[in-house]
Amino acid sequence: MMVRNWMQANPMTIPSDMLVSEAKRLMSENKLHALPVVDGGRLRGLVTRANLLRTGHFVLRTQNPAEFDYFVTRLKVKDIMVRNPATVRASDTMEHCLLKGQELGVAQFPVVDGEQVVGVISANEIFQLAAHCLGAWERRCGVTLAPVRVGPGVLGRIVDAAEAAGAVLQALYPIGRHEASPGGGYPEKRIIVRFHAPDVGAVVAALEAAGFPVIESVETQLPALAA
């Protein structure tokens, strides 16, 4: 999965000499989480909702008319923006984006192609990606299997057991760290199984009989078919 397919393309950008009050208005009206700051076609900084909230809260706490006047009429984006923000490329993978965000503690990235800002990707897009992967908008059943050593043939055995019990498999997600287990060999991971099935209990029983203990299960009803 590439960043270009999940980012907010053609993002709104603002100049560094824009008033912070105007940037706040644009962000609120357009329901944005971040605005890239671009001067002369080059990325100079990033203004985030958190930047604006912190600045606004400071002004409200002081209850100083002069501070409020400065915030509204004089404070500029360049005074509060994150300078030289971390970026990702449109050609990067979402996995790279996730790891970089975790390492840097960053929730928004401008997306660049060369020196041009072509998009923005934020925690909102990451949540959408996770929701798509987990079928949040679909009526799928699912189980989570206890940690299992994910070696050759393991996922195939899970599929075979579930399908033999009437499940129509939609996805398998091994969840866990990639490092090998302390004793060496393949890592142990929990396995999330998403499927459609008329009888989730039968699928659970089949998986456990095959040696895969189920630690949780979710059953959702498929919508009734039209007559």
HUBEL-V233127 format. One record per pair of residues at least 24 apart in sequence whose ideal C-beta (glycine too) atoms are under 10 Angstrom apart, sorted by the first residue. I is the first residue (numbers start at 1). J is the second residue. Records with the same first field share a line. If there is no record, write none. Layout:
I: J ; J
This chain:
1: 93 ; 94 ; 95 ; 97 ; 129 ; 132 ; 133
2: 89 ; 90 ; 91 ; 92 ; 93 ; 94 ; 96 ; 97
3: 88 ; 89 ; 90 ; 91 ; 92 ; 93 ; 94 ; 96 ; 97 ; 109 ; 111 ; 118 ; 119 ; 121 ; 125
4: 89 ; 90 ; 91 ; 92 ; 111 ; 113 ; 118 ; 119 ; 121
5: 90 ; 94 ; 129
6: 94 ; 97 ; 111 ; 119 ; 121 ; 125 ; 126 ; 128 ; 129 ; 132
7: 88 ; 90 ; 94 ; 97 ; 109 ; 110 ; 111 ; 118 ; 119 ; 120 ; 121 ; 122 ; 125
8: 32 ; 33 ; 34 ; 111 ; 118 ; 119 ; 120 ; 121 ; 122 ; 124 ; 125
9: 90 ; 111 ; 118 ; 119 ; 120
10: 117 ; 118 ; 119 ; 120
11: 35 ; 36 ; 38 ; 110 ; 111 ; 117 ; 118 ; 119 ; 120 ; 121
12: 36 ; 120
13: 37 ; 38 ; 39 ; 41 ; 43 ; 44 ; 110 ; 117 ; 120
14: 38 ; 39 ; 45 ; 47 ; 77 ; 81
15: 39 ; 40 ; 44 ; 76 ; 77 ; 78
16: 44 ; 45 ; 47 ; 76 ; 77 ; 78 ; 79 ; 81 ; 83
17: 76 ; 77 ; 78
18: 47 ; 76 ; 77 ; 78 ; 81
19: 71 ; 72 ; 73 ; 74 ; 75 ; 76 ; 77
20: 47 ; 51 ; 52 ; 55 ; 56 ; 59 ; 70 ; 71 ; 72 ; 74 ; 75 ; 76 ; 77 ; 78 ; 79 ; 80 ; 81
21: 52 ; 55 ; 56 ; 71 ; 72 ; 73 ; 74 ; 75 ; 76
22: 72 ; 76 ; 77
23: 47 ; 51 ; 52 ; 75 ; 76 ; 77 ; 80 ; 81
24: 49 ; 51 ; 52 ; 53 ; 55 ; 56 ; 71 ; 72 ; 77
27: 51 ; 52
28: 52
31: 124
32: 108 ; 120 ; 122 ; 124
33: 107 ; 108 ; 120 ; 122 ; 123 ; 124 ; 125
34: 82 ; 85 ; 107 ; 108 ; 109 ; 110 ; 120 ; 121 ; 122 ; 124
35: 77 ; 81 ; 108 ; 110 ; 120
36: 81 ; 85 ; 87 ; 108 ; 109 ; 110 ; 111 ; 112 ; 117 ; 119 ; 120
37: 77 ; 78 ; 81 ; 82 ; 83 ; 85 ; 110 ; 117
38: 110 ; 115 ; 116 ; 117
39: 78
41: 115 ; 116 ; 117
42: 115 ; 116 ; 117
43: 84 ; 85 ; 87 ; 110 ; 112 ; 115 ; 116 ; 117
44: 77 ; 78 ; 81 ; 83 ; 84 ; 85
45: 77 ; 78 ; 80 ; 81 ; 82 ; 83 ; 84 ; 85 ; 110
46: 77 ; 81 ; 82 ; 83 ; 84 ; 85 ; 86 ; 87 ; 106 ; 108 ; 109 ; 110 ; 117 ; 120
47: 77 ; 78 ; 80 ; 81 ; 82 ; 85 ; 108
48: 80 ; 81 ; 82 ; 85 ; 106 ; 107 ; 108 ; 122
49: 107 ; 108 ; 122
50: 82 ; 107 ; 108
51: 77 ; 80 ; 81 ; 82
52: 77 ; 80
54: 80
55: 79 ; 80
82: 106 ; 108 ; 110
85: 109 ; 110
86: 110
87: 111 ; 112 ; 117 ; 121
88: 112 ; 119 ; 121
89: 113 ; 114 ; 118
90: 114 ; 116 ; 118 ; 119 ; 121
92: 121
94: 121 ; 125 ; 126 ; 129
97: 121 ; 125 ; 126 ; 129
98: 126 ; 129 ; 130
101: 126
133: 171 ; 173 ; 192 ; 194
134: 171 ; 173 ; 192 ; 194
135: 170 ; 171 ; 194 ; 195 ; 220
138: 170 ; 194 ; 196 ; 220 ; 222
139: 196 ; 219 ; 220 ; 221 ; 222 ; 223
140: 168 ; 170 ; 171 ; 193 ; 194 ; 195 ; 196 ; 197 ; 218 ; 219 ; 220 ; 222
141: 167 ; 168 ; 170 ; 193 ; 194 ; 195 ; 196 ; 197 ; 198 ; 199 ; 200 ; 203 ; 204 ; 217 ; 218 ; 219 ; 220 ; 221 ; 222
142: 170 ; 171 ; 173 ; 192 ; 193 ; 194 ; 195 ; 197 ; 200 ; 203 ; 216 ; 217 ; 218 ; 219 ; 220
143: 167 ; 191 ; 192 ; 193 ; 194 ; 195 ; 197 ; 200 ; 203 ; 204 ; 207 ; 208 ; 212 ; 214 ; 215 ; 216 ; 217 ; 218 ; 219
144: 173 ; 175 ; 190 ; 191 ; 192 ; 193 ; 214 ; 215 ; 216 ; 217 ; 218
145: 172 ; 174 ; 175 ; 189 ; 190 ; 191 ; 192 ; 193 ; 204 ; 207 ; 208 ; 211 ; 212 ; 213 ; 214 ; 215 ; 216
146: 188 ; 190 ; 191 ; 208 ; 212 ; 213 ; 214 ; 215 ; 216
147: 174 ; 175 ; 176 ; 181 ; 187 ; 188 ; 189 ; 190 ; 191 ; 213 ; 215
148: 174 ; 176 ; 186 ; 187 ; 188 ; 189 ; 190 ; 191 ; 211 ; 212 ; 213
149: 180 ; 181 ; 183 ; 185 ; 186 ; 187 ; 188 ; 189
150: 174 ; 176 ; 186 ; 187 ; 188 ; 189 ; 190 ; 191
151: 185 ; 186 ; 187
152: 186
154: 186 ; 189 ; 191 ; 211 ; 212
155: 191 ; 193
157: 207 ; 210 ; 211 ; 212
158: 191 ; 193 ; 207 ; 210 ; 211 ; 212
159: 193 ; 195
160: 206 ; 210
161: 193 ; 203 ; 205 ; 206 ; 207 ; 208 ; 209 ; 210 ; 211 ; 212
162: 193 ; 195 ; 197 ; 202 ; 203 ; 204 ; 206 ; 207 ; 210 ; 212
163: 195 ; 197 ; 203 ; 206
164: 202 ; 203 ; 206 ; 209 ; 210
165: 195 ; 197 ; 199 ; 200 ; 201 ; 202 ; 203 ; 204 ; 205 ; 206 ; 207 ; 209 ; 210
166: 195 ; 196 ; 197 ; 198 ; 199 ; 200 ; 202 ; 203 ; 206
167: 193 ; 194 ; 195 ; 196 ; 197 ; 198 ; 199 ; 200 ; 202 ; 203 ; 206 ; 207
168: 195 ; 196 ; 197 ; 198
169: 193 ; 194 ; 195 ; 196 ; 197
170: 194 ; 195 ; 196
171: 195
190: 215 ; 216
192: 216
193: 217
194: 218
196: 220 ; 222
197: 222
198: 222
